[in-house]
């Protein structure tokens, strides 16, 4: 069976029979050692096949990507970087890491790519320390006439440590869609930096570039972070770079959520962060549809420092995952991936339109990326109640803050929805209109429960028959768009 690159976005359909044999054999081997893990693995595939997955940060990697991770590269230590390892015998890891980095550079048009980070937070940590090393540590060492931190006296080292720990970072506020790793106190980034946030326009919900520029002029940050995990609109990275240049800040873009739209050339020109940012970070498993992991792209002046990510903040690289990143990036360089990325954005538009024609409220009034942020207060619900009621009906989402959220970050007032995963299954705009209809059906039939001491923000009742009706309708959509078509265990 040959996958049609426009209508089928499920990579691997063309080699499903071979992949089925490989999985059957692998599960048989696992079963002989720990049958409960084999059973859980089978169950996970069944559950993923049977649920309407709308979590904006999830996707389905191809069997080629998944199979690549199950190799003996997992057993090799390879701290350091290509050609400069702290262990002998890394020649094959060097091949893998070089190929993954080459694919990343070619795909994103980046001068330099570092493919070792194990996750998005790790990628951001590498970026932060690379910027601190380049902008704070290197000039201080030069001032003191030293080549290496080990050459400093105790007093000079203390001075440098204080400077490293006293820098400022400006990032998008959490309730506007920013990410915890962009300088917020519960995360290490908030403990490392003095942080200030920029938000969105309270009337439109759109990013207010004048407000960002004003905050940058007042706060004078070393780093401006752009990028988001719950903002349903595009960002003009050329404008963000102008703001950064005006105040002498380094522009770091965290494109974890929308890397697939950049790779697929949906975001180009001013909306492509890579040529504008000094440092760009990403995960590899969201819209990019690779293995779980992270990556850093950098302009030449930051590349040496980024290259020292391990052992600066990373443990030994996961070579089996770097190999899978190479495979996923090779897939993303195919024309079919561009068709997939366009479809992700078209589907988000269809989902948003489906809500709007049913009188639901969307943050910013719509979307032009892969995210739709539904404000559920018009249904009389908190995000927590909506998330749970939708799950009862087989729809997997996550609750999310909306700007100036009256219900706080735990209960929230929104539901974040994303199209990358279901688009991989083959869902199109009509299917997403139906998804909007099903979600509105569930939420319209959910009633918040009153607790003894005022309204409960977590409890709710779903009207009889709703879960069954929506489950049946979703099952039809899922059956028409199978996950890993042709793959049998
Ligand atoms: N967990 C990712 C997300 O859901 O957006 C980012 O941390």
Boltz pocket constraint, residues with backbone or C-beta under 6 A from the ligand:
constraints:
  - pocket:
      binder: B
      contacts: [[A, 56], [A, 57], [A, 120], [A, 179], [A, 229]]
      max_distance: 6.0
